[in-house]
Amino acid sequence: MIIRTHSKTWLPYALFLLAGGVIGFWVHSYVNYDEAPIIVQKREGSYHYINPLLECDASGDTMRKKELSSFREEVNEVVRKSKVSGRAQQVTVYFRELNDGIWFSIGETDRFVPASLRKVPMMIALLKQAEADPSFLTKQVKNTLRQEYTSKQSFQPDEIIKPGQMYTVDELIYRMIVYSDNDAFTLLAAAVDVRELDRVYDLLSMGKPRTQLQDDFLSVMTYASFFRILYNATYLNREFSERALQYLSNAYFAYGIVGGVPENIEVAHKFGEHLDTTTGLKQLHDCGIVYHPMHPYLICIMSKGGEFEALADTIRTISSVVYQNVSKEHAGH
């Protein structure tokens, strides 16, 4: 399969790495950066999209991050203005510098409908199956769907799978991620080992979609953890963690995070959209890793409002503010 370049097991280790994120839930929407401990991380390097974590330790020293606190307030001002202007009813943000662990969040207790964001844990579960059975990815699947689901999306993909045609599991994963193809997702939902998918959700203490009583159950911090375990290669092996982020870096959605960074910067991300047909309320989310040349970072933005275009513009503006601040913070390093 041709991979396009778009301009724009280790469960105990994963649980260990995510423990800090779980503890962080009791913290308010900011941290005291003047007293935050230095996180010393040793990483393997030598990969394009991942940076496997070999060792992690918190030193007794402290570092001053007033710049990051100011940076958070600048992002918060974008959120505030979007609400005051009516362009969004709700916006939450999670930011994390991936190589030193510094992070902040805004509205992290808010809950949203996952929508197409579910395709990332689906991909992780399928690739985990392939670790045990490499032939699984070459398994042929015929598109026998009687109903077509992708046409219902507001942001239409450039390509969709065709009725009656055969695709390998790997091809369907690629299309599900790159084109956000709902038909590919539906076929893969029938092919995945449900126990493996449940393990992925359980890993992050994230409720399984089929067991939720309410549609809005996903938090920005919980979802961001999927990208952390891929970047750190702590759940999937290095080969499949790299492949997953390579597919995500080819995702066709230039209206959110990608729109806020220079064209030559790679972004491994996934967007999701949802329309409540009863209230007319829309949700638009975009989460991923921005491969900033000086400091790669994770950014996850979830939003609710009346118009997709306004929500996309809010996400794009936040992305731009974040990129500019990261560039300024690390200028000359």
C-alpha positions as CSV (number, residue, x, y, z in Angstrom):
1,M,0.0,0.0,0.0
2,I,1.3,3.4,-0.9
3,I,1.6,5.8,2.1
4,R,1.1,9.4,1.1
5,T,3.2,12.1,2.8
6,H,0.8,14.9,3.7
7,S,2.5,18.3,4.3
8,K,0.2,19.3,6.4
9,T,3.6,-6.0,26.0
10,W,4.0,-3.5,27.9
11,L,0.9,-2.9,30.0
12,P,2.7,-2.3,33.3
13,Y,4.9,0.3,31.8
14,A,1.9,2.0,30.2
15,L,0.0,2.0,33.6
16,F,3.1,3.5,35.3
17,L,3.5,6.3,32.7
18,L,-0.2,7.2,32.9
19,A,-0.3,7.2,36.7
20,G,0.7,10.9,36.7
21,G,-2.2,11.7,34.4
22,V,-4.7,10.0,36.7
23,I,-3.3,11.8,39.7
24,G,-3.6,15.1,37.8
25,F,-7.4,14.9,37.7
26,W,-7.7,16.3,41.2
27,V,-5.6,19.3,40.3
28,H,-7.4,22.5,39.2
29,S,-7.1,23.8,35.6
30,Y,-3.6,25.0,36.2
31,V,-0.5,24.0,38.1
32,N,2.0,26.0,40.0
33,Y,4.8,26.1,37.5
34,D,7.2,27.9,39.9
35,E,7.4,24.7,42.0
36,A,6.9,22.0,39.4
37,P,9.6,19.3,39.7
38,I,11.9,18.7,36.7
39,I,11.0,15.5,34.9
40,V,14.1,13.8,33.7
41,Q,13.4,11.5,30.8
42,K,15.8,9.2,28.9
43,R,14.5,8.3,25.4
44,E,15.7,6.0,22.7
45,G,15.3,8.3,19.7
46,S,16.1,7.0,16.2
47,Y,12.4,6.9,15.1
48,H,10.5,9.4,13.0
49,Y,7.1,9.6,14.8
50,I,7.8,7.9,18.2
51,N,10.3,8.5,20.9
52,P,10.3,5.4,23.1
53,L,10.6,6.2,26.8
54,L,13.4,4.2,28.5
55,E,13.5,5.9,31.9
56,C,11.6,8.6,33.8
57,D,12.6,10.3,37.0
58,A,11.5,13.5,38.9
59,S,14.4,15.4,40.3
60,G,14.4,17.3,43.6
61,D,15.1,20.6,41.9
62,T,12.4,22.9,40.6
63,M,12.0,24.8,37.4
64,R,10.3,28.1,36.8
65,K,7.7,28.1,34.1
66,K,6.1,31.5,34.4
67,E,6.2,31.7,30.6
68,L,4.0,28.6,30.4
69,S,1.6,30.1,32.9
70,S,1.3,33.2,30.8
71,F,1.0,31.0,27.7
72,R,-2.0,29.2,29.3
73,E,-3.7,32.5,30.0
74,E,-3.3,33.5,26.4
75,V,-5.0,30.2,25.3
76,N,-7.7,30.8,27.9
77,E,-8.4,34.2,26.5
78,V,-9.0,32.7,23.1
79,V,-11.5,30.3,24.8
80,R,-13.2,33.1,26.7
81,K,-13.6,35.2,23.6
82,S,-15.0,32.3,21.5
83,K,-17.7,31.8,24.2
84,V,-18.5,35.5,24.7
85,S,-18.9,36.0,20.9
86,G,-21.2,32.9,20.7
87,R,-18.8,31.1,18.4
88,A,-18.6,28.3,20.9
89,Q,-20.5,27.2,24.0
90,Q,-17.8,25.0,25.4
91,V,-14.1,24.6,24.6
92,T,-11.6,22.5,26.5
93,V,-7.8,22.3,25.9
94,Y,-5.0,20.0,27.0
95,F,-1.4,20.8,26.2
96,R,1.7,18.7,27.0
97,E,5.3,19.0,26.0
98,L,6.1,15.4,25.2
99,N,9.8,15.3,26.1
100,D,9.7,17.0,29.5
101,G,6.1,16.4,30.6
102,I,5.1,20.0,31.3
103,W,1.4,20.4,30.7
104,F,-1.7,22.5,31.4
105,S,-5.4,22.1,30.8
106,I,-8.5,24.2,30.5
107,G,-11.9,22.7,31.3
108,E,-10.6,19.2,31.8
109,T,-13.7,18.0,33.6
110,D,-16.0,18.7,30.7
111,R,-17.3,15.7,28.8
112,F,-18.0,15.3,25.1
113,V,-19.2,12.7,22.5
114,P,-16.2,10.8,21.1
115,A,-17.6,10.5,17.6
116,S,-14.8,9.6,15.2
117,L,-12.2,9.9,17.9
118,R,-13.1,6.3,18.7
119,K,-11.2,5.3,15.6
120,V,-7.8,5.7,17.4
121,P,-8.5,3.1,20.1
122,M,-9.9,0.9,17.4
123,M,-6.7,1.2,15.4
124,I,-4.6,0.5,18.6
125,A,-6.7,-2.7,19.3
126,L,-6.3,-4.0,15.8
127,L,-2.6,-3.4,15.7
128,K,-2.3,-5.2,19.1
129,Q,-4.0,-8.2,17.4
130,A,-1.5,-8.0,14.7
131,E,1.4,-8.2,17.2
132,A,0.2,-11.7,18.1
133,D,-0.8,-12.6,14.5
134,P,1.1,-10.6,11.8
135,S,-1.1,-12.2,9.1
136,F,-4.1,-10.5,10.5
137,L,-3.3,-7.2,8.7
138,T,-3.3,-9.0,5.3
139,K,-6.7,-10.6,6.0
140,Q,-9.1,-9.8,3.2
141,V,-12.4,-8.1,4.1
142,K,-15.3,-7.6,1.6
143,N,-17.4,-4.4,1.8
144,T,-20.8,-6.0,2.1
145,L,-22.4,-3.1,4.0
146,R,-26.0,-2.5,3.0
147,Q,-25.9,1.0,4.4
148,E,-23.4,3.7,3.6
149,Y,-22.4,5.8,6.7
150,T,-19.6,8.2,5.5
151,S,-22.0,10.5,3.5
152,K,-23.5,11.6,6.8
153,Q,-20.3,13.4,7.8
154,S,-20.2,17.2,7.6
155,F,-16.5,17.1,6.7
156,Q,-16.4,14.8,3.7
157,P,-13.3,12.6,2.9
158,D,-11.6,12.7,-0.4
159,E,-12.0,8.9,-0.8
160,I,-14.3,6.3,0.5
161,I,-14.3,2.5,0.2
162,K,-16.4,1.0,-2.6
163,P,-19.3,-1.5,-2.2
164,G,-18.4,-5.0,-3.0
165,Q,-14.7,-4.5,-3.1
166,M,-12.1,-6.4,-1.1
167,Y,-9.7,-4.6,1.3
168,T,-7.0,-5.9,3.7
169,V,-7.4,-5.1,7.3
170,D,-4.4,-2.8,7.0
171,E,-5.9,-0.9,4.1
172,L,-9.1,-0.4,6.1
173,I,-7.2,0.9,9.1
174,Y,-5.4,3.3,6.9
175,R,-8.6,4.6,5.3
176,M,-10.4,4.7,8.7
177,I,-7.7,7.0,10.0
178,V,-6.6,9.0,7.0
179,Y,-10.0,9.6,5.5
180,S,-12.0,9.1,8.7
181,D,-14.0,6.6,6.7
182,N,-17.0,5.5,8.7
183,D,-17.6,2.5,6.5
184,A,-14.1,1.2,7.0
185,F,-14.7,1.7,10.8
186,T,-17.9,-0.3,10.6
187,L,-16.2,-3.2,8.8
188,L,-13.3,-3.2,11.3
189,A,-15.6,-3.2,14.2
190,A,-16.8,-6.6,13.0
191,A,-13.1,-7.8,12.6
192,V,-11.7,-6.6,15.9
193,D,-11.4,-8.8,18.9
194,V,-13.8,-7.1,21.3
195,R,-11.7,-8.3,24.3
196,E,-8.7,-6.5,22.8
197,L,-10.7,-3.3,22.3
198,D,-12.0,-3.5,25.8
199,R,-8.4,-3.8,27.1
200,V,-7.4,-0.6,25.3
201,Y,-10.3,1.3,27.0
202,D,-9.6,-0.3,30.3
203,L,-5.9,0.7,30.1
204,L,-6.9,4.4,30.3
205,S,-9.9,3.8,32.6
206,M,-12.0,5.1,29.8
207,G,-15.6,4.0,29.7
208,K,-16.4,1.6,26.8
209,P,-18.7,3.5,24.4
210,R,-21.2,0.7,24.2
211,T,-21.7,0.7,28.1
212,Q,-22.2,4.4,28.5
213,L,-25.6,5.7,29.6
214,Q,-24.8,9.2,28.3
215,D,-23.3,10.1,24.9
216,D,-21.1,12.8,26.5
217,F,-18.5,10.8,28.5
218,L,-15.1,11.6,27.1
219,S,-12.7,14.1,28.7
220,V,-9.9,15.8,26.9
221,M,-7.2,14.5,29.3
222,T,-8.3,10.9,29.0
223,Y,-8.3,11.0,25.2
224,A,-4.9,12.7,25.0
225,S,-3.5,9.6,26.7
226,F,-4.0,7.5,23.6
227,F,-1.4,9.7,21.8
228,R,1.0,9.5,24.7
229,I,1.1,5.7,24.7
230,L,1.7,5.8,21.0
231,Y,4.5,8.4,21.2
232,N,6.1,6.6,24.1
233,A,5.6,3.2,22.5
234,T,4.4,1.8,25.9
235,Y,1.5,-0.3,24.7
236,L,2.1,-1.3,21.1
237,N,5.6,-2.3,20.1
238,R,7.8,0.2,18.4
239,E,6.9,-0.9,14.8
240,F,3.2,-0.6,15.3
241,S,3.4,2.6,17.4
242,E,5.4,4.2,14.6
243,R,2.9,2.9,12.0
244,A,-0.1,4.2,13.9
245,L,1.4,7.7,14.1
246,Q,2.5,7.6,10.5
247,Y,-1.2,6.9,9.5
248,L,-2.3,9.7,11.8
249,S,0.2,12.1,10.2
250,N,-1.5,11.6,6.9
251,A,-5.0,12.4,8.2
252,Y,-6.9,14.7,5.8
253,F,-8.3,17.5,8.0
254,A,-6.7,20.9,7.6
255,Y,-9.3,23.0,9.4
256,G,-8.2,22.5,13.0
257,I,-4.8,22.0,14.5
258,V,-3.1,21.7,11.1
259,G,-4.5,25.0,10.1
260,G,-2.7,26.7,13.0
261,V,0.9,25.5,12.2
262,P,3.2,26.1,9.3
263,E,2.6,23.9,6.3
264,N,6.0,22.1,6.6
265,I,5.2,20.9,10.2
266,E,3.9,17.3,10.5
267,V,0.9,16.7,12.7
268,A,-0.3,13.2,13.7
269,H,-3.9,13.8,14.7
270,K,-7.5,12.7,14.6
271,F,-10.6,14.9,14.4
272,G,-14.2,14.0,15.4
273,E,-17.5,15.6,14.7
274,H,-21.0,15.1,16.1
275,L,-24.4,16.7,15.4
276,D,-27.2,16.4,18.0
277,T,-30.2,16.1,15.7
278,T,-32.6,17.0,18.5
279,T,-30.9,20.2,19.7
280,G,-28.8,21.1,16.7
281,L,-25.8,21.4,18.9
282,K,-22.5,20.5,17.1
283,Q,-19.3,19.1,18.5
284,L,-15.9,19.3,16.9
285,H,-12.7,17.9,18.3
286,D,-9.1,17.7,17.1
287,C,-6.3,16.0,19.0
288,G,-2.8,15.0,18.1
289,I,1.0,15.5,18.2
290,V,2.6,18.5,16.6
291,Y,6.1,17.7,15.6
292,H,7.6,21.1,16.4
293,P,11.3,21.0,15.3
294,M,12.5,22.1,18.7
295,H,9.9,20.5,21.0
296,P,7.1,18.1,19.9
297,Y,4.0,18.6,21.9
298,L,0.5,17.1,22.3
299,I,-2.5,19.3,21.9
300,C,-6.1,18.2,22.3
301,I,-9.1,20.5,21.8
302,M,-12.7,19.6,22.2
303,S,-15.6,22.0,21.5
304,K,-19.4,22.5,21.3
305,G,-21.4,25.1,19.5
306,G,-23.8,26.1,16.8
307,E,-21.6,26.0,13.7
308,F,-18.8,23.6,12.7
309,E,-17.0,26.4,10.8
310,A,-16.8,28.6,14.0
311,L,-15.6,25.7,16.1
312,A,-13.0,24.8,13.5
313,D,-11.8,28.4,13.5
314,T,-11.6,28.4,17.3
315,I,-9.5,25.2,17.2
316,R,-7.3,26.6,14.5
317,T,-6.7,29.9,16.5
318,I,-5.8,28.0,19.6
319,S,-3.4,25.8,17.6
320,S,-1.7,28.9,16.2
321,V,-1.3,30.5,19.7
322,V,0.1,27.2,21.1
323,Y,2.6,26.8,18.2
324,Q,3.8,30.4,18.4
325,N,4.3,30.2,22.2
326,V,6.2,26.9,22.0
327,S,8.4,28.5,19.3
328,K,9.0,31.6,21.5
329,E,9.7,29.6,24.6
330,H,12.4,27.5,22.9
331,A,13.9,30.1,20.6
332,G,17.6,29.9,20.7
333,H,17.7,26.5,22.4
